[in-house]
Amino acid sequence: MKWSAQASIFAALLASAIGGSSAASAGSIKTSLSTSAIDIETVLASGNDPGAVQVKESSQFNFARVIELGGTSPFDATIIQTGTQNYASVYQTGSTTSAAIGQFGASNTAEATQLGNATGALLVQVGEMNKGTVSQFGRFNWAGIFQFGR
């Protein structure tokens, strides 16, 4: 299945899941959809104390997106995915941001975009087709990308 077809399925499933969104914590909105073959989770957090975001998915197809905006307290996001195809995206703005993404599957795609004074990102991917990108804008930036074939 081509990536564009998968993206279309993802968009349709995400749109149907929006009606089932619920509060994840103060200042956060969590939307998720899970079937026997697919997990989709989106978390939007904002404010001064949103708390750490953790996403764990273990279906055949896993899609996770974490968006954390603003605030002076640290933003932390952790995504762990085990499946045939995994897609993870983290977008963070704030004074201190950190993201950790671990993916284990045949096809893994991860991206992290961070804007802040101090940013840190760690991507670990184990699979046949690994793609990872980190974009950081700030004064103190750290990133590590580790990719291993099976």
HUZI-V325997 format. One record per pair of residues at least 12 apart in sequence whose ideal C-beta (glycine too) atoms are under 7 Angstrom apart, sorted by the first residue. I is the first residue (numbers start at 1). J is the second residue. Records with the same first field share a line. If there is no record, write none. Layout:
BEGIN
I = J / J
END
This chain:
BEGIN
10 = 40 / 63
13 = 33 / 38 / 40
14 = 40 / 42
16 = 33
17 = 31 / 32 / 33 / 40
18 = 31
24 = 43
25 = 50 / 51
27 = 45 / 46 / 47 / 50
28 = 43 / 44 / 45 / 50
29 = 44
30 = 43
34 = 59
37 = 59 / 60 / 61
38 = 59 / 60 / 61
39 = 57 / 59 / 62
40 = 63
41 = 55 / 57 / 64
42 = 65
43 = 55 / 66
44 = 67
45 = 68
46 = 69 / 70 / 71
47 = 70 / 71
48 = 71 / 72 / 73
49 = 73
50 = 68 / 71 / 75
52 = 76
53 = 66 / 68 / 76 / 77
54 = 78
55 = 79
56 = 80
57 = 81 / 83
58 = 82 / 83
59 = 83
60 = 83 / 84
61 = 83 / 84 / 85
62 = 81 / 83 / 86 / 87
63 = 87
64 = 79 / 81 / 88
65 = 89
66 = 79 / 90
67 = 91
68 = 92 / 94
69 = 93
70 = 93 / 94
71 = 94
72 = 95
74 = 96 / 98
75 = 92 / 94 / 97
76 = 98
77 = 90 / 92 / 99
78 = 100
79 = 101
80 = 102
81 = 103 / 105
82 = 104 / 105
83 = 105
84 = 105 / 106 / 107
85 = 105 / 106 / 107
86 = 103 / 105 / 108 / 109
87 = 109
88 = 101 / 103 / 110
89 = 111
90 = 112
91 = 113
92 = 114 / 116
93 = 115 / 116
94 = 116
95 = 116 / 117
96 = 116 / 117 / 118
97 = 114 / 116 / 119
98 = 120
99 = 112 / 114 / 121
100 = 122
101 = 123
102 = 124
103 = 125 / 127
104 = 126 / 127
105 = 127
106 = 127 / 128 / 129
107 = 127 / 129
108 = 125 / 127 / 129 / 130 / 131
109 = 131
110 = 123 / 125 / 132
111 = 133
112 = 134
113 = 135
114 = 136 / 138
115 = 137 / 138
116 = 138
117 = 138 / 139 / 140
118 = 138 / 140
119 = 136 / 138 / 141
120 = 142
121 = 134 / 136 / 143
122 = 144
123 = 145 / 146
124 = 146
125 = 147
126 = 148 / 150
127 = 150
128 = 149 / 150
130 = 147
132 = 145 / 147
END
